[in-house]
Amino acid sequence: MALEEKFPRALWVRLIIYVAVGHVFAFFVYLLFVLGGKNQ
Protein backbone atom coordinates (compact mmCIF):
# COMPACT_ATOMS: atom_id res chain seq x y z
CA MET A 1 0.00 0.00 0.00
CA ALA A 2 1.68 3.18 -1.21
CA LEU A 3 1.21 6.59 0.36
CA GLU A 4 0.24 8.06 -3.00
CA GLU A 5 -2.81 5.80 -3.07
CA LYS A 6 -3.97 7.00 0.35
CA PHE A 7 -3.27 10.70 -0.32
CA PRO A 8 -3.98 12.13 -3.79
CA ARG A 9 -1.37 14.31 -5.46
CA ALA A 10 -3.70 17.34 -5.33
CA LEU A 11 -3.91 17.00 -1.55
CA TRP A 12 -0.09 16.97 -1.24
CA VAL A 13 0.20 20.05 -3.48
CA ARG A 14 -2.46 21.87 -1.45
CA LEU A 15 -0.75 20.89 1.81
CA ILE A 16 2.66 22.10 0.59
CA ILE A 17 1.14 25.40 -0.57
CA TYR A 18 -0.62 25.90 2.78
CA VAL A 19 2.59 25.19 4.72
CA ALA A 20 4.65 27.50 2.48
CA VAL A 21 2.12 30.35 2.75
CA GLY A 22 1.87 29.83 6.50
CA HIS A 23 5.64 30.04 6.95
CA VAL A 24 5.88 33.15 4.76
CA PHE A 25 3.03 34.82 6.68
CA ALA A 26 4.58 33.91 10.05
CA PHE A 27 7.97 35.25 8.92
CA PHE A 28 6.32 38.49 7.70
CA VAL A 29 4.54 38.99 11.05
CA TYR A 30 7.80 38.24 12.91
CA LEU A 31 9.63 40.75 10.72
CA LEU A 32 6.99 43.40 11.47
CA PHE A 33 7.40 42.82 15.22
CA VAL A 34 11.21 43.02 14.99
CA LEU A 35 11.18 46.20 12.90
CA GLY A 36 8.48 47.72 15.12
CA GLY A 37 10.51 46.93 18.23
CA LYS A 38 13.63 48.57 16.77
CA ASN A 39 11.77 51.71 15.74
CA GLN A 40 10.30 52.35 19.18
HTML snippet that shows the backbone in 3Dmol.js (N, CA, C, O; Angstrom):
<script src="https://3Dmol.org/build/3Dmol-min.js"></script>
<div id="view" style="width:600px;height:400px;position:relative"></div>
<script>
const pdb = `
ATOM      1  N   MET A   1       0.856  -1.201   0.000  1.00  0.00           N
ATOM      2  CA  MET A   1       0.000   0.000   0.000  1.00  0.00           C
ATOM      3  C   MET A   1       0.891   1.250   0.000  1.00  0.00           C
ATOM      4  O   MET A   1       1.608   1.514   0.966  1.00  0.00           O
ATOM      5  N   ALA A   2       0.835   1.996  -1.073  1.00  0.00           N
ATOM      6  CA  ALA A   2       1.678   3.183  -1.205  1.00  0.00           C
ATOM      7  C   ALA A   2       0.982   4.397  -0.599  1.00  0.00           C
ATOM      8  O   ALA A   2      -0.242   4.440  -0.484  1.00  0.00           O
ATOM      9  N   LEU A   3       1.786   5.374  -0.219  1.00  0.00           N
ATOM     10  CA  LEU A   3       1.214   6.590   0.359  1.00  0.00           C
ATOM     11  C   LEU A   3       0.453   7.386  -0.690  1.00  0.00           C
ATOM     12  O   LEU A   3      -0.518   8.073  -0.372  1.00  0.00           O
ATOM     13  N   GLU A   4       0.894   7.294  -1.941  1.00  0.00           N
ATOM     14  CA  GLU A   4       0.244   8.065  -3.000  1.00  0.00           C
ATOM     15  C   GLU A   4      -1.177   7.582  -3.238  1.00  0.00           C
ATOM     16  O   GLU A   4      -2.019   8.339  -3.720  1.00  0.00           O
ATOM     17  N   GLU A   5      -1.453   6.314  -2.899  1.00  0.00           N
ATOM     18  CA  GLU A   5      -2.814   5.805  -3.068  1.00  0.00           C
ATOM     19  C   GLU A   5      -3.726   6.339  -1.965  1.00  0.00           C
ATOM     20  O   GLU A   5      -4.911   6.584  -2.189  1.00  0.00           O
ATOM     21  N   LYS A   6      -3.161   6.516  -0.779  1.00  0.00           N
ATOM     22  CA  LYS A   6      -3.969   7.002   0.345  1.00  0.00           C
ATOM     23  C   LYS A   6      -4.195   8.516   0.235  1.00  0.00           C
ATOM     24  O   LYS A   6      -5.286   9.007   0.527  1.00  0.00           O
ATOM     25  N   PHE A   7      -3.162   9.248  -0.186  1.00  0.00           N
ATOM     26  CA  PHE A   7      -3.271  10.700  -0.320  1.00  0.00           C
ATOM     27  C   PHE A   7      -3.093  11.088  -1.785  1.00  0.00           C
ATOM     28  O   PHE A   7      -2.040  10.829  -2.367  1.00  0.00           O
ATOM     29  N   PRO A   8      -4.100  11.701  -2.382  1.00  0.00           N
ATOM     30  CA  PRO A   8      -3.984  12.129  -3.786  1.00  0.00           C
ATOM     31  C   PRO A   8      -2.909  13.199  -3.952  1.00  0.00           C
ATOM     32  O   PRO A   8      -2.538  13.885  -2.999  1.00  0.00           O
ATOM     33  N   ARG A   9      -2.415  13.326  -5.190  1.00  0.00           N
ATOM     34  CA  ARG A   9      -1.367  14.310  -5.465  1.00  0.00           C
ATOM     35  C   ARG A   9      -1.882  15.733  -5.208  1.00  0.00           C
ATOM     36  O   ARG A   9      -1.135  16.581  -4.720  1.00  0.00           O
ATOM     37  N   ALA A  10      -3.149  15.994  -5.532  1.00  0.00           N
ATOM     38  CA  ALA A  10      -3.703  17.337  -5.331  1.00  0.00           C
ATOM     39  C   ALA A  10      -3.685  17.713  -3.851  1.00  0.00           C
ATOM     40  O   ALA A  10      -3.468  18.874  -3.503  1.00  0.00           O
ATOM     41  N   LEU A  11      -3.913  16.726  -2.981  1.00  0.00           N
ATOM     42  CA  LEU A  11      -3.907  17.004  -1.547  1.00  0.00           C
ATOM     43  C   LEU A  11      -2.502  17.368  -1.079  1.00  0.00           C
ATOM     44  O   LEU A  11      -2.334  18.270  -0.259  1.00  0.00           O
ATOM     45  N   TRP A  12      -1.479  16.661  -1.604  1.00  0.00           N
ATOM     46  CA  TRP A  12      -0.089  16.967  -1.242  1.00  0.00           C
ATOM     47  C   TRP A  12       0.285  18.371  -1.704  1.00  0.00           C
ATOM     48  O   TRP A  12       0.920  19.128  -0.970  1.00  0.00           O
ATOM     49  N   VAL A  13      -0.123  18.716  -2.954  1.00  0.00           N
ATOM     50  CA  VAL A  13       0.204  20.047  -3.478  1.00  0.00           C
ATOM     51  C   VAL A  13      -0.456  21.122  -2.628  1.00  0.00           C
ATOM     52  O   VAL A  13       0.164  22.131  -2.292  1.00  0.00           O
ATOM     53  N   ARG A  14      -1.741  20.892  -2.278  1.00  0.00           N
ATOM     54  CA  ARG A  14      -2.458  21.865  -1.451  1.00  0.00           C
ATOM     55  C   ARG A  14      -1.799  21.994  -0.082  1.00  0.00           C
ATOM     56  O   ARG A  14      -1.679  23.097   0.451  1.00  0.00           O
ATOM     57  N   LEU A  15      -1.372  20.869   0.486  1.00  0.00           N
ATOM     58  CA  LEU A  15      -0.749  20.892   1.805  1.00  0.00           C
ATOM     59  C   LEU A  15       0.575  21.656   1.766  1.00  0.00           C
ATOM     60  O   LEU A  15       0.867  22.451   2.659  1.00  0.00           O
ATOM     61  N   ILE A  16       1.374  21.409   0.721  1.00  0.00           N
ATOM     62  CA  ILE A  16       2.660  22.099   0.589  1.00  0.00           C
ATOM     63  C   ILE A  16       2.439  23.602   0.428  1.00  0.00           C
ATOM     64  O   ILE A  16       3.170  24.408   1.003  1.00  0.00           O
ATOM     65  N   ILE A  17       1.420  23.973  -0.364  1.00  0.00           N
ATOM     66  CA  ILE A  17       1.138  25.400  -0.570  1.00  0.00           C
ATOM     67  C   ILE A  17       0.709  26.045   0.747  1.00  0.00           C
ATOM     68  O   ILE A  17       1.157  27.141   1.083  1.00  0.00           O
ATOM     69  N   TYR A  18      -0.167  25.352   1.496  1.00  0.00           N
ATOM     70  CA  TYR A  18      -0.622  25.902   2.777  1.00  0.00           C
ATOM     71  C   TYR A  18       0.547  26.088   3.744  1.00  0.00           C
ATOM     72  O   TYR A  18       0.636  27.113   4.421  1.00  0.00           O
ATOM     73  N   VAL A  19       1.447  25.099   3.811  1.00  0.00           N
ATOM     74  CA  VAL A  19       2.595  25.189   4.721  1.00  0.00           C
ATOM     75  C   VAL A  19       3.523  26.326   4.298  1.00  0.00           C
ATOM     76  O   VAL A  19       4.017  27.079   5.137  1.00  0.00           O
ATOM     77  N   ALA A  20       3.757  26.445   2.977  1.00  0.00           N
ATOM     78  CA  ALA A  20       4.650  27.496   2.479  1.00  0.00           C
ATOM     79  C   ALA A  20       4.066  28.875   2.780  1.00  0.00           C
ATOM     80  O   ALA A  20       4.774  29.761   3.259  1.00  0.00           O
ATOM     81  N   VAL A  21       2.773  29.056   2.497  1.00  0.00           N
ATOM     82  CA  VAL A  21       2.125  30.351   2.747  1.00  0.00           C
ATOM     83  C   VAL A  21       2.119  30.655   4.242  1.00  0.00           C
ATOM     84  O   VAL A  21       2.327  31.798   4.649  1.00  0.00           O
ATOM     85  N   GLY A  22       1.883  29.634   5.053  1.00  0.00           N
ATOM     86  CA  GLY A  22       1.872  29.832   6.500  1.00  0.00           C
ATOM     87  C   GLY A  22       3.229  30.272   7.022  1.00  0.00           C
ATOM     88  O   GLY A  22       3.312  31.148   7.883  1.00  0.00           O
ATOM     89  N   HIS A  23       4.303  29.665   6.502  1.00  0.00           N
ATOM     90  CA  HIS A  23       5.637  30.044   6.946  1.00  0.00           C
ATOM     91  C   HIS A  23       5.983  31.461   6.493  1.00  0.00           C
ATOM     92  O   HIS A  23       6.583  32.228   7.247  1.00  0.00           O
ATOM     93  N   VAL A  24       5.605  31.807   5.261  1.00  0.00           N
ATOM     94  CA  VAL A  24       5.883  33.155   4.764  1.00  0.00           C
ATOM     95  C   VAL A  24       5.115  34.185   5.587  1.00  0.00           C
ATOM     96  O   VAL A  24       5.657  35.231   5.943  1.00  0.00           O
ATOM     97  N   PHE A  25       3.847  33.886   5.888  1.00  0.00           N
ATOM     98  CA  PHE A  25       3.026  34.816   6.677  1.00  0.00           C
ATOM     99  C   PHE A  25       3.600  34.970   8.086  1.00  0.00           C
ATOM    100  O   PHE A  25       3.669  36.083   8.608  1.00  0.00           O
ATOM    101  N   ALA A  26       4.013  33.859   8.701  1.00  0.00           N
ATOM    102  CA  ALA A  26       4.576  33.910  10.052  1.00  0.00           C
ATOM    103  C   ALA A  26       5.880  34.706  10.051  1.00  0.00           C
ATOM    104  O   ALA A  26       6.134  35.483  10.971  1.00  0.00           O
ATOM    105  N   PHE A  27       6.708  34.513   9.015  1.00  0.00           N
ATOM    106  CA  PHE A  27       7.967  35.254   8.922  1.00  0.00           C
ATOM    107  C   PHE A  27       7.698  36.750   8.737  1.00  0.00           C
ATOM    108  O   PHE A  27       8.403  37.588   9.300  1.00  0.00           O
ATOM    109  N   PHE A  28       6.663  37.082   7.935  1.00  0.00           N
ATOM    110  CA  PHE A  28       6.316  38.486   7.702  1.00  0.00           C
ATOM    111  C   PHE A  28       5.857  39.150   8.998  1.00  0.00           C
ATOM    112  O   PHE A  28       6.256  40.276   9.298  1.00  0.00           O
ATOM    113  N   VAL A  29       5.017  38.451   9.767  1.00  0.00           N
ATOM    114  CA  VAL A  29       4.542  38.994  11.048  1.00  0.00           C
ATOM    115  C   VAL A  29       5.714  39.153  12.013  1.00  0.00           C
ATOM    116  O   VAL A  29       5.798  40.152  12.728  1.00  0.00           O
ATOM    117  N   TYR A  30       6.625  38.165  12.038  1.00  0.00           N
ATOM    118  CA  TYR A  30       7.801  38.241  12.910  1.00  0.00           C
ATOM    119  C   TYR A  30       8.677  39.429  12.519  1.00  0.00           C
ATOM    120  O   TYR A  30       9.207  40.136  13.376  1.00  0.00           O
ATOM    121  N   LEU A  31       8.819  39.635  11.197  1.00  0.00           N
ATOM    122  CA  LEU A  31       9.634  40.747  10.718  1.00  0.00           C
ATOM    123  C   LEU A  31       9.004  42.082  11.126  1.00  0.00           C
ATOM    124  O   LEU A  31       9.712  43.019  11.495  1.00  0.00           O
ATOM    125  N   LEU A  32       7.674  42.163  11.058  1.00  0.00           N
ATOM    126  CA  LEU A  32       6.992  43.396  11.468  1.00  0.00           C
ATOM    127  C   LEU A  32       7.239  43.676  12.953  1.00  0.00           C
ATOM    128  O   LEU A  32       7.477  44.820  13.339  1.00  0.00           O
ATOM    129  N   PHE A  33       7.181  42.633  13.782  1.00  0.00           N
ATOM    130  CA  PHE A  33       7.404  42.817  15.217  1.00  0.00           C
ATOM    131  C   PHE A  33       8.842  43.250  15.493  1.00  0.00           C
ATOM    132  O   PHE A  33       9.080  44.106  16.346  1.00  0.00           O
ATOM    133  N   VAL A  34       9.799  42.664  14.777  1.00  0.00           N
ATOM    134  CA  VAL A  34      11.209  43.018  14.991  1.00  0.00           C
ATOM    135  C   VAL A  34      11.468  44.459  14.560  1.00  0.00           C
ATOM    136  O   VAL A  34      12.108  45.222  15.282  1.00  0.00           O
ATOM    137  N   LEU A  35      10.965  44.828  13.375  1.00  0.00           N
ATOM    138  CA  LEU A  35      11.176  46.202  12.901  1.00  0.00           C
ATOM    139  C   LEU A  35      10.438  47.192  13.798  1.00  0.00           C
ATOM    140  O   LEU A  35      10.957  48.272  14.082  1.00  0.00           O
ATOM    141  N   GLY A  36       9.235  46.839  14.244  1.00  0.00           N
ATOM    142  CA  GLY A  36       8.477  47.722  15.123  1.00  0.00           C
ATOM    143  C   GLY A  36       9.183  47.905  16.459  1.00  0.00           C
ATOM    144  O   GLY A  36       9.168  48.997  17.027  1.00  0.00           O
ATOM    145  N   GLY A  37       9.800  46.843  16.962  1.00  0.00           N
ATOM    146  CA  GLY A  37      10.512  46.931  18.228  1.00  0.00           C
ATOM    147  C   GLY A  37      11.756  47.791  18.111  1.00  0.00           C
ATOM    148  O   GLY A  37      12.116  48.486  19.061  1.00  0.00           O
ATOM    149  N   LYS A  38      12.426  47.757  16.955  1.00  0.00           N
ATOM    150  CA  LYS A  38      13.632  48.565  16.767  1.00  0.00           C
ATOM    151  C   LYS A  38      13.286  50.037  16.604  1.00  0.00           C
ATOM    152  O   LYS A  38      14.046  50.907  17.030  1.00  0.00           O
ATOM    153  N   ASN A  39      12.145  50.318  15.992  1.00  0.00           N
ATOM    154  CA  ASN A  39      11.772  51.714  15.738  1.00  0.00           C
ATOM    155  C   ASN A  39      11.372  52.426  17.025  1.00  0.00           C
ATOM    156  O   ASN A  39      11.604  53.627  17.165  1.00  0.00           O
ATOM    157  N   GLN A  40      10.780  51.707  17.955  1.00  0.00           N
ATOM    158  CA  GLN A  40      10.305  52.352  19.181  1.00  0.00           C
ATOM    159  C   GLN A  40      11.454  52.629  20.137  1.00  0.00           C
ATOM    160  O   GLN A  40      11.237  53.169  21.222  1.00  0.00           O
TER     161      GLN A  40
END
`;
const viewer = $3Dmol.createViewer("view");
viewer.addModel(pdb, "pdb");
viewer.setStyle({}, {cartoon: {color: "spectrum"}});
viewer.zoomTo();
viewer.render();
</script>
